[in-house]
């Protein structure tokens, strides 16, 4: 009996080994080549086959895979992003046998042929969690399997030196005919004095050159201007200074997760005490100032991970408000994927589709995105023609106009996925609704317009997490005037710090492009007094004979403006009165300068 029990114990590991094998090949119907894809295999006990800590229920394949599995029934599902029709097959695996299967993935829309490219522009290779690691080949493989055409990769990176030239070469080596991998920055990324409650806002960039005209690294410059949490001793820099540098480098910048916040434990580093119920802000708190003063940015994310339901709804509400006040700000989407966090390594979970003419490059994509040639999606796809005009166009209206509009929408490529609702929205109000309850839908209708308005299309899939939203088509009546950037009306008082005697001197108006100060004008003053009107983003360099010059920032050194921004709460960000308050404060700015 003892010998028999021992024999059974020795055999148990052998009996637990997989007793069958599955070998699969996946082809692209257009090219006939092997297709990168995501594979889900559900075996007889209803468990799924994962490949890594970041992909526990699925695995990515380059088009060829082989898995050892338990004998019995297996259900295999093949996916590649939203524009390919998922394929599912059920098989019975025989003990000791290898089952060969061939799959073909087909695009369900003409979007790619028409010049619409899918991108996810807010993706991190390393984001501080340090739970897993990924190489450039790994992240490129993940992007291709997700059906992305372009994916920029943000800081930090698995390179020996965070240098643009090094990153360009690393990305070039893993880019392919169906994926352009490039680098970018989550920048600006600013917490005032490192305190997570005082977030100026985060952004992502696209299409920047790697070096300034003087040869400085864009990475080093933008990193120096961003204060992450706990970076208490970093000199604060407004986001708009970073925006100016990004534009000087030929790039664009989008405010990301503008309405994200939470409460939780924070502190215990950098001299900050531990707080158990801390207001943890990812809010774009500087966005109201940057809007009124410019806008100094190019776009805002209106769609993030679908689990962020409230943040997404508030972001869209913020966007509608900006559009209704005449700001033609494109809406974008990004996943905030992080490859070293097992729960966040899913690029393209939400993405942009952008219309680009000619060969795809980061610079072309950035320019098209800036022009509003986008729709964002977490699954459904759309195509709309407004009487020969496209998303992002501006239609001049000098008399009543009618546009015959053609609209087509598709559900995501998921199996048995239907479209639930298609809406046409004018100035934030639904004017047409369709309920297809089908995987595809097309219609045509007339739009009649006699003045200034904006129109978007919103598509909802079979679940609340499936949504697509187009950027606007704009109708511009003769009465339309673009919002005027607010100027600051500054009352400057200059005196000797010791004697309090009013001084004569010079005030230079500076524009900051990154950390470089550019002199825009120079004005002399007498008796310590000067009243001047200038851009709200400007700084003033005040000099007087025999004294050390002092630089003042309208935004940072006028206390009412700074405190309003730093203490902004979620409900204020989507309240237009916040924007009006900033414009009012800029109308009477008081700055006192004591020179030593």
Residue pairs with C-beta under 8 A, 6 or more apart in sequence:
17 68
18 68
18 69
18 70
19 70
19 71
19 95
19 96
20 68
20 69
20 70
20 71
20 72
20 93
20 94
20 95
20 96
20 97
20 98
20 99
21 66
21 67
21 68
21 69
21 93
21 97
21 98
21 99
22 41
22 66
22 67
22 69
22 74
22 76
22 91
22 93
22 98
22 99
22 101
23 65
23 66
23 98
23 99
23 100
23 101
24 39
24 61
24 64
24 65
24 66
24 76
24 78
24 100
24 101
24 102
24 103
25 34
25 63
25 64
25 100
25 101
25 102
25 103
26 34
26 35
26 37
26 39
26 61
26 63
26 64
26 65
26 78
26 102
26 103
26 104
26 105
27 33
27 34
27 35
27 63
27 102
27 103
27 104
27 105
28 34
28 35
28 104
28 105
29 104
29 105
29 106
29 107
30 106
30 107
33 63
34 62
34 63
34 64
35 63
35 80
35 105
36 60
36 61
36 62
36 63
36 80
36 141
36 144
36 145
36 178
37 60
37 61
37 63
37 78
37 79
37 80
37 105
37 145
38 58
38 59
38 60
38 61
38 78
38 79
38 80
38 145
38 146
39 58
39 59
39 60
39 61
39 65
39 76
39 77
39 78
40 48
40 49
40 57
40 58
40 76
40 77
40 79
41 48
41 49
41 67
41 69
41 74
41 75
41 76
41 77
42 48
42 74
42 75
42 77
43 49
43 69
43 70
43 72
43 73
43 74
44 70
44 71
44 72
44 73
44 74
45 70
48 56
48 57
48 58
49 59
49 67
49 69
50 56
50 57
50 58
50 59
51 58
51 59
51 60
52 59
52 132
53 131
53 132
53 342
54 132
54 134
54 339
54 341
54 342
54 345
55 345
56 342
59 65
60 141
60 142
60 145
61 145
62 141
66 98
69 93
70 93
71 93
71 94
71 95
72 92
72 93
73 90
73 91
73 92
73 93
74 90
74 91
74 92
74 93
75 88
75 89
75 90
76 88
76 89
76 90
76 91
76 101
76 103
77 86
77 87
77 88
77 415
78 86
78 87
78 88
78 103
78 105
79 86
79 413
79 414
80 105
80 145
80 146
80 147
80 413
81 118
81 146
81 147
81 148
81 348
81 351
81 413
82 118
82 147
82 351
82 377
82 379
82 380
82 381
82 412
82 413
83 107
83 108
83 109
83 111
83 112
83 118
83 147
83 381
83 413
84 105
84 106
84 107
84 108
84 147
84 413
85 105
85 106
85 107
85 108
85 413
86 413
86 414
86 415
87 103
87 104
87 105
88 415
89 101
89 103
91 99
91 101
93 99
108 381
108 410
108 413
108 440
109 381
109 383
109 410
110 383
111 353
111 381
111 383
112 149
114 355
114 383
115 355
115 356
115 357
116 353
116 354
116 355
116 356
117 149
117 150
117 353
117 354
117 356
117 360
117 365
118 147
118 148
118 149
118 150
118 348
118 351
118 352
118 353
119 148
119 149
119 150
119 151
119 152
119 351
119 352
119 354
119 365
120 143
120 146
120 148
120 151
120 333
120 334
120 335
120 337
120 347
120 348
120 349
120 350
120 351
120 352
121 151
121 152
121 184
121 204
121 206
121 254
121 332
121 334
121 352
122 154
122 186
122 204
122 256
122 301
122 334
122 335
122 336
122 337
123 139
123 151
123 152
123 153
123 154
123 334
123 335
123 336
123 337
123 338
123 339
123 347
124 153
124 154
124 155
124 156
124 186
124 336
124 337
124 338
124 339
124 340
125 134
125 136
125 139
125 153
125 154
125 155
125 156
125 157
125 158
125 339
125 340
126 155
126 156
126 157
126 158
126 338
126 339
126 340
127 156
127 338
127 339
127 340
127 341
127 344
129 338
129 340
129 341
130 340
131 340
131 341
131 342
132 339
132 340
132 341
132 342
132 345
133 158
133 340
134 142
134 158
134 339
134 340
134 345
135 158
136 153
136 158
136 170
136 171
136 173
136 174
136 181
137 174
138 339
139 151
139 153
139 174
139 181
139 339
139 347
140 151
140 174
140 175
140 176
140 179
140 181
142 339
142 345
142 347
143 151
143 179
143 181
143 347
143 348
144 176
144 178
144 179
146 346
146 347
146 348
147 348
148 179
148 347
148 348
148 351
149 178
149 179
149 180
149 360
150 179
150 180
150 181
150 182
150 360
150 362
150 365
151 179
151 180
151 181
151 182
151 347
151 348
152 181
152 182
152 183
152 184
152 204
152 205
152 206
152 362
153 167
153 171
153 181
153 182
153 183
153 184
154 183
154 184
154 185
154 186
154 204
155 162
155 185
155 186
155 219
155 223
156 162
157 167
157 170
157 183
159 166
159 167
159 170
160 166
162 217
162 219
162 220
163 210
163 217
163 219
164 183
164 209
164 210
164 211
164 217
164 218
164 219
165 210
167 183
167 210
168 182
168 183
168 210
171 181
171 182
171 183
174 181
175 181
175 182
180 360
180 361
180 362
182 362
184 204
184 205
184 206
184 208
184 251
184 362
185 204
185 205
185 208
185 218
185 219
185 222
185 223
186 202
186 203
186 204
186 256
187 203
187 204
187 205
187 222
187 223
187 225
187 226
187 242
187 246
187 253
188 200
188 201
188 202
188 203
188 222
188 225
188 226
188 237
188 239
188 242
188 243
188 253
189 202
189 203
189 226
189 228
190 199
190 200
190 201
190 202
190 225
190 226
190 227
190 236
190 237
190 238
190 239
190 242
190 286
191 198
191 199
191 200
191 227
191 228
191 229
191 231
192 198
192 199
192 200
192 227
192 236
192 566
193 227
193 232
193 234
193 236
194 227
194 228
194 229
194 230
194 231
194 232
194 233
194 234
194 270
194 272
195 229
195 232
195 272
196 229
196 266
196 278
196 280
196 281
197 278
197 279
197 280
197 281
198 281
198 285
198 566
198 567
199 281
199 282
199 283
199 285
200 238
200 239
200 284
200 285
200 286
200 565
201 239
201 255
201 258
201 283
201 284
201 285
201 286
201 287
202 255
202 256
202 257
202 282
202 284
203 239
203 242
203 243
203 253
203 254
203 255
203 256
203 297
204 253
204 254
204 256
204 334
205 222
205 246
205 251
205 252
205 253
206 251
206 252
206 253
206 254
206 362
206 365
206 366
206 369
207 250
207 251
207 252
207 362
207 363
207 365
207 366
207 367
208 218
208 246
208 249
208 250
208 251
209 218
209 249
209 250
209 251
210 217
210 218
210 219
210 249
211 217
211 218
212 218
212 221
212 245
212 248
212 249
212 514
212 516
218 245
218 249
221 245
221 514
221 515
222 242
222 245
222 246
222 514
224 515
225 237
225 241
225 242
225 245
225 514
225 515
226 237
226 242
227 234
227 236
227 237
229 266
230 269
230 270
230 272
231 270
232 270
232 271
232 272
236 556
237 515
238 286
238 537
238 553
238 555
238 556
239 286
239 290
239 296
239 297
240 286
240 289
240 290
240 293
240 294
240 296
240 537
240 555
241 512
241 513
241 514
241 515
241 537
242 253
242 514
243 253
243 290
243 294
243 296
243 297
244 296
244 511
244 512
244 513
244 514
244 537
245 513
245 514
245 515
246 252
246 253
247 253
248 513
248 514
250 363
250 366
251 366
252 298
252 299
252 366
252 367
252 369
252 370
253 297
253 298
253 299
254 297
254 298
254 299
254 300
254 301
254 332
254 334
254 369
255 284
255 287
255 297
255 299
255 300
255 301
256 300
256 301
256 304
256 334
256 336
257 282
257 284
257 301
257 304
257 308
257 311
257 315
257 336
258 283
258 284
258 287
258 300
258 301
258 315
258 318
258 573
259 283
259 284
259 310
259 311
259 314
259 315
259 318
259 570
259 573
259 574
260 282
260 283
260 304
260 308
260 311
261 279
261 280
261 281
261 282
261 283
261 311
261 570
262 280
263 277
263 278
263 279
263 280
264 277
264 278
264 280
265 274
265 275
265 276
265 277
265 278
266 272
266 274
266 275
266 278
266 280
267 273
267 274
267 275
267 278
268 274
283 568
283 570
283 573
284 300
284 573
285 565
285 566
285 568
285 573
286 565
287 297
287 300
287 318
287 573
288 565
288 568
288 573
288 578
288 579
288 582
289 536
289 555
289 561
289 565
289 582
290 296
290 297
291 322
291 327
291 329
291 579
292 485
292 486
292 536
292 579
292 582
292 583
292 586
293 485
293 486
293 535
293 536
293 537
293 586
294 485
294 537
295 327
295 329
296 537
297 329
298 329
298 330
298 369
298 370
299 329
299 330
299 331
299 332
299 369
299 370
300 315
300 318
300 319
300 322
300 329
300 331
300 332
301 315
301 331
301 332
301 333
301 334
302 312
302 315
302 316
302 319
302 331
302 332
302 333
302 376
302 469
303 312
303 315
303 316
303 331
303 333
303 350
303 376
303 377
303 378
303 467
303 469
304 311
304 312
304 315
304 333
304 334
304 335
304 336
304 350
305 335
305 336
305 349
305 350
306 312
306 349
306 350
306 378
306 465
306 466
306 467
307 465
309 464
314 570
314 573
314 574
316 331
316 469
317 574
318 573
318 574
319 329
319 331
320 428
321 574
321 576
322 329
323 329
323 427
323 428
323 454
323 472
324 427
324 428
325 483
325 576
325 579
326 480
326 481
326 482
326 483
327 483
328 372
328 454
328 472
328 474
328 482
330 369
330 370
330 371
330 372
330 374
330 392
330 471
331 374
331 376
331 469
331 471
332 352
332 369
332 374
332 376
333 350
333 351
333 352
333 376
333 377
333 378
334 350
334 352
335 346
335 347
335 348
335 349
335 350
335 351
336 344
337 344
337 345
337 346
337 347
337 349
338 344
338 345
339 345
349 378
350 376
350 377
350 378
351 376
351 377
352 369
352 374
352 375
352 376
353 374
353 375
353 376
353 377
353 381
354 365
354 368
354 369
354 373
354 374
355 368
355 373
355 374
355 390
355 391
355 392
356 364
356 365
356 368
356 373
357 364
358 364
368 374
371 392
372 391
372 392
372 471
372 472
373 390
373 391
373 392
373 471
374 391
374 392
374 470
374 471
375 382
375 391
375 457
375 468
375 469
375 470
375 471
376 468
376 469
377 467
377 468
377 469
378 465
378 466
378 467
378 468
379 411
379 412
379 414
379 417
379 461
379 465
379 466
379 467
379 468
380 409
380 410
380 411
380 412
380 419
380 459
380 460
380 461
380 466
380 467
380 468
381 409
381 410
381 412
381 459
381 468
382 407
382 408
382 409
382 410
382 457
382 459
382 468
382 470
383 407
383 408
383 409
384 390
384 391
384 405
384 406
384 407
384 408
384 457
384 470
385 405
385 406
385 407
386 393
386 395
386 403
386 405
386 447
386 455
386 473
387 402
387 403
387 404
387 405
387 447
388 403
389 395
389 403
389 473
390 473
391 470
391 471
391 472
391 473
392 471
392 472
392 473
393 473
393 474
394 474
394 475
394 476
395 401
395 403
395 449
395 473
395 474
395 475
395 476
396 476
397 449
397 450
397 451
397 452
397 475
397 476
397 477
397 478
398 477
398 478
399 450
400 448
400 449
400 450
401 448
401 449
401 450
401 475
402 446
402 447
402 448
402 449
403 446
403 447
403 449
404 444
404 445
404 446
405 424
405 444
405 445
405 446
405 447
406 442
406 443
406 444
407 422
407 424
407 442
407 443
407 444
407 445
407 457
408 440
408 441
408 442
409 419
409 422
409 436
409 440
409 441
409 442
409 457
409 459
409 468
410 419
410 439
410 440
410 441
411 417
411 418
411 419
411 439
411 440
411 461
411 462
411 466
412 461
412 466
417 439
417 461
417 462
417 466
418 436
418 437
418 438
418 439
418 461
418 462
419 436
419 437
419 438
419 439
419 440
419 441
419 459
419 460
419 461
419 462
420 435
420 436
420 437
420 460
420 461
420 462
420 466
421 433
421 434
421 435
421 458
421 459
421 460
422 433
422 434
422 435
422 436
422 441
422 443
422 457
422 458
422 459
422 460
423 430
423 432
423 433
423 434
423 457
423 458
423 459
423 460
424 430
424 431
424 432
424 433
424 445
424 455
424 456
424 457
425 431
425 455
425 456
425 457
425 458
426 453
426 454
426 455
427 453
427 454
432 445
434 441
434 443
447 455
449 475
450 477
451 475
451 477
451 479
452 475
452 476
452 477
452 479
452 480
453 474
453 475
454 472
454 473
454 474
454 475
455 472
455 473
455 475
456 469
456 470
456 471
456 472
456 473
457 468
457 469
457 470
458 467
458 468
458 469
458 470
459 467
459 468
459 469
460 466
460 467
461 467
485 535
485 536
486 536
486 582
486 583
486 586
487 533
487 534
487 535
487 536
487 586
488 533
488 534
488 535
488 536
488 538
488 554
488 586
488 589
489 531
489 532
489 533
489 586
489 587
489 588
489 589
490 530
490 531
490 532
490 533
490 534
490 540
490 554
490 589
490 590
490 591
491 529
491 530
491 531
491 588
491 589
491 590
491 591
492 507
492 525
492 529
492 530
492 531
492 532
492 540
492 542
492 591
492 593
493 502
493 528
493 529
493 590
493 591
493 592
493 593
494 502
494 503
494 505
494 525
494 528
494 529
494 530
494 542
494 544
494 593
494 595
495 501
495 502
495 503
495 528
495 592
495 593
495 594
495 595
496 503
496 547
496 594
496 595
496 596
497 594
497 595
497 596
498 596
501 528
502 527
502 528
502 529
503 528
503 544
503 547
503 595
504 524
504 525
504 526
504 527
504 528
504 544
504 545
505 524
505 525
505 542
505 543
505 544
505 545
505 547
505 595
506 522
506 523
506 524
506 525
506 542
506 543
506 544
507 522
507 523
507 524
507 525
507 530
507 532
507 540
507 541
507 542
507 543
508 519
508 521
508 522
508 523
508 540
508 541
508 543
509 519
509 520
509 521
509 522
509 523
509 532
509 534
509 535
509 538
509 539
509 540
510 517
510 518
510 519
510 520
510 538
510 539
510 540
510 541
510 551
511 517
511 518
511 520
511 535
511 537
511 538
511 539
512 518
512 537
512 539
517 539
517 541
517 551
519 541
520 538
521 534
523 530
523 532
534 540
534 554
536 554
536 555
536 586
537 554
537 555
538 554
539 551
539 552
539 553
539 554
540 551
540 552
540 553
540 554
540 591
541 549
541 550
541 551
542 549
542 550
542 551
542 552
542 593
542 595
543 549
543 595
544 595
547 595
547 596
548 595
548 596
549 595
550 593
550 594
550 595
552 591
552 593
554 561
554 586
554 589
554 591
555 561
555 562
555 565
556 562
557 591
558 585
558 589
558 590
558 591
560 585
561 582
561 585
561 586
561 589
564 578
564 581
564 582
564 585
568 578
572 578
